[in-house]
């Protein structure tokens, strides 16, 4: 009998503690994404043909929305993909920055933004 009472007391304590947690502690699945944005361009914007894209110092954020509230969330570079990831032609180019996130319907969607005016580095000839 004593073990049953102790177990009941632990259950009551656990339930009381759960009631103290804010409702937002369980609301992560209610958030969805509406778009991404390149907020800060990368340090390197000039490349030679054959160079790989370098996102160092680039800041990409996503708009995260829930019940009329929108927050900007910084995305780690490990989540992002870049196209082209390697430069194969010369001249000014766009780099498409993409990530897969959940939309309002809970479905995975690819969100993208464009980084403009990435260009070939000019080598001097003597």
HELIX and SHEET records of a PDB file:
HELIX    1   1 UNK A    2  UNK A   20  1                                  19    
HELIX    2   2 UNK A   23  UNK A   26  5                                   4    
HELIX    3   3 UNK A   28  UNK A   30  5                                   3    
HELIX    4   4 UNK A   77  UNK A   79  5                                   3    
SHEET    1   A 3 UNK A  32  UNK A  40  0                                        
SHEET    2   A 3 UNK A  59  UNK A  66 -1                                        
SHEET    3   A 3 UNK A  69  UNK A  74 -1                                        
SHEET    1   B 4 UNK A  46  UNK A  47  0                                        
SHEET    2   B 4 UNK A 108  UNK A 120  1                                        
SHEET    3   B 4 UNK A  93  UNK A 102 -1                                        
SHEET    4   B 4 UNK A  81  UNK A  83 -1                                        
END                                                                             
